[in-house]
Amino acid sequence: MSITGRQVRPSDFRRWRKGLKLSQQEAADALGLKRRVVQYYEKGERDGEPVEIPKAVRLACYALAEGVYDYHGPHD
């Protein structure tokens, strides 16, 4: 998954989810999304219209892949 300006393809998103062995529901819960939104991202469209994965979701995917499941601010 790249955050260098290239949009994440639906196949990239699906590969990320499967690589973490997450169901669509588990991925949705981890990302704070509805399962249907995960399905849209994996399909790349909603009702025939293209769906882009927002940067915040891309960054959250990266964090989860790196083992970061929550953020509580900078260390004191």
Backbone bond lengths (Angstrom), bond angles and torsions (degrees), N, CA, C in turn:
res aa  C-N    CA-C-N  psi(-1)  N-CA   C-N-CA  omega(-1)  CA-C   N-CA-C  phi
1 M - - - 1.435 - - 1.520 108.47 -
2 S 1.271 116.44 129.22 1.456 119.56 -177.90 1.521 110.65 -110.52
3 I 1.320 116.30 142.70 1.458 120.41 174.71 1.519 109.17 -116.80
4 T 1.323 116.17 24.71 1.460 120.68 -176.01 1.519 112.12 -94.27
5 G 1.312 117.74 25.97 1.453 120.19 179.12 1.515 113.08 104.27
6 R 1.315 117.16 -19.68 1.462 120.29 177.62 1.518 108.14 -82.26
7 Q 1.317 115.98 132.01 1.455 119.39 177.12 1.520 110.13 -67.31
8 V 1.296 116.20 144.22 1.458 122.03 176.39 1.524 107.95 -75.91
9 R 1.314 115.05 128.90 1.463 119.64 178.66 1.525 109.38 -77.66
10 P 1.342 116.49 154.32 1.466 119.18 176.90 1.529 112.24 -54.44
11 S 1.312 117.68 -38.43 1.470 120.75 179.52 1.528 111.09 -65.56
12 D 1.343 117.91 -33.59 1.469 121.63 176.32 1.529 110.29 -64.72
13 F 1.324 114.67 -44.29 1.465 119.68 -179.20 1.516 109.79 -62.78
14 R 1.315 118.21 -46.14 1.463 122.45 179.31 1.538 110.41 -61.76
15 R 1.329 116.62 -42.65 1.463 120.68 178.90 1.525 110.50 -62.43
16 W 1.342 117.39 -39.63 1.460 121.25 176.60 1.525 109.77 -59.11
17 R 1.333 116.42 -49.88 1.469 120.96 -177.35 1.529 111.25 -61.66
18 K 1.314 115.46 -48.24 1.467 119.26 -178.27 1.526 111.29 -67.59
19 G 1.333 116.86 -34.08 1.462 120.42 177.82 1.521 112.44 -62.16
20 L 1.324 116.56 -30.85 1.463 121.47 176.69 1.527 111.80 -90.53
21 K 1.330 115.94 2.75 1.471 122.35 179.78 1.524 111.84 57.64
22 L 1.331 115.22 42.76 1.455 121.37 179.17 1.526 109.89 -103.77
23 S 1.315 116.60 139.61 1.459 120.39 169.44 1.529 107.20 -73.38
24 Q 1.307 116.86 169.86 1.460 118.59 176.91 1.522 110.26 -61.32
25 Q 1.334 117.48 -39.33 1.460 120.64 179.59 1.519 111.48 -66.44
26 E 1.332 117.33 -41.49 1.465 120.61 179.01 1.528 110.92 -64.77
27 A 1.328 117.06 -39.88 1.469 120.70 177.27 1.524 109.77 -64.05
28 A 1.320 116.50 -43.35 1.463 120.72 179.04 1.528 110.29 -60.37
29 D 1.326 116.79 -46.17 1.465 120.49 179.72 1.530 110.86 -61.74
30 A 1.325 117.17 -43.84 1.471 121.32 -178.82 1.524 111.80 -64.54
31 L 1.334 116.46 -32.81 1.463 121.23 -177.98 1.526 113.28 -94.34
32 G 1.327 117.46 -4.56 1.462 120.91 -178.75 1.521 112.12 73.10
33 L 1.328 116.13 34.17 1.467 121.98 -177.97 1.519 110.41 -120.14
34 K 1.309 115.73 169.63 1.462 121.72 170.51 1.527 107.83 -84.09
35 R 1.336 116.23 150.10 1.464 120.35 179.87 1.528 110.86 -57.93
36 R 1.294 117.27 -35.60 1.466 121.30 -179.57 1.536 110.85 -60.75
37 V 1.323 117.60 -36.83 1.468 121.25 179.46 1.528 109.70 -65.99
38 V 1.328 116.84 -40.60 1.464 120.25 175.84 1.527 109.49 -59.91
39 Q 1.318 117.00 -40.95 1.465 120.69 177.65 1.530 110.76 -62.32
40 Y 1.323 117.75 -41.84 1.467 120.77 177.33 1.522 110.68 -61.01
41 Y 1.333 116.64 -44.62 1.463 120.06 -179.64 1.524 111.17 -62.15
42 E 1.334 116.57 -38.98 1.464 119.85 -179.45 1.525 111.96 -73.29
43 K 1.296 116.49 -29.74 1.473 120.76 178.05 1.529 110.94 -84.13
44 G 1.335 116.02 -29.86 1.460 120.70 -179.40 1.509 113.65 84.70
45 E 1.318 116.14 8.95 1.466 119.30 179.29 1.515 110.55 -157.88
46 R 1.317 113.30 160.48 1.464 122.40 174.67 1.515 106.86 -137.92
47 D 1.307 116.84 120.55 1.463 122.51 -179.68 1.526 111.33 52.52
48 G 1.326 115.74 39.73 1.457 120.89 177.29 1.517 115.33 82.16
49 E 1.317 117.60 -3.39 1.465 122.43 179.86 1.527 109.40 -102.26
50 P 1.331 117.88 140.15 1.469 120.00 179.20 1.525 112.03 -61.78
51 V 1.318 115.50 143.83 1.464 122.26 177.38 1.518 107.48 -119.74
52 E 1.319 116.64 125.81 1.457 121.61 175.71 1.523 109.18 -100.66
53 I 1.304 115.77 145.11 1.460 120.98 178.31 1.527 107.82 -85.71
54 P 1.328 117.63 118.64 1.468 120.62 -177.20 1.534 112.07 -62.02
55 K 1.320 115.06 153.57 1.462 121.20 -179.12 1.523 111.83 -57.28
56 A 1.320 117.68 -39.98 1.468 120.66 179.98 1.526 110.88 -60.84
57 V 1.319 117.39 -38.12 1.471 121.07 178.65 1.523 109.60 -71.15
58 R 1.335 117.33 -40.69 1.466 120.59 177.60 1.524 110.78 -59.93
59 L 1.330 116.57 -43.03 1.458 120.56 179.11 1.529 111.18 -67.04
60 A 1.326 116.91 -38.27 1.460 120.49 177.30 1.531 110.26 -64.50
61 C 1.324 117.88 -38.87 1.464 121.55 176.73 1.528 109.78 -60.55
62 Y 1.320 116.00 -44.66 1.468 120.37 178.68 1.524 110.78 -60.87
63 A 1.333 116.35 -46.11 1.464 120.34 -179.70 1.522 110.84 -59.57
64 L 1.315 117.13 -45.90 1.463 120.59 179.98 1.524 110.93 -63.07
65 A 1.319 116.81 -39.63 1.466 120.61 178.89 1.526 110.83 -64.18
66 E 1.341 117.59 -27.58 1.459 122.87 179.19 1.525 112.30 -90.82
67 G 1.331 116.94 1.88 1.461 120.66 177.49 1.516 114.77 89.36
68 V 1.324 117.96 12.20 1.463 121.70 178.22 1.528 107.55 -95.24
69 Y 1.330 116.18 114.87 1.452 119.69 -175.69 1.515 113.32 -106.60
70 D 1.325 117.61 -10.44 1.451 121.54 177.23 1.519 108.11 -161.95
71 Y 1.311 116.71 159.58 1.451 121.88 179.64 1.518 108.30 -131.12
72 H 1.314 115.75 128.03 1.473 120.87 -176.83 1.525 112.09 -115.41
73 G 1.323 117.55 20.33 1.449 121.13 -179.90 1.520 112.06 91.86
74 P 1.326 116.53 176.39 1.469 120.25 -178.65 1.530 110.73 -67.53
75 H 1.327 114.18 154.10 1.467 119.69 177.02 1.512 109.17 -70.43
76 D 1.313 116.22 144.97 1.479 120.90 178.23 1.501 111.06 -74.90
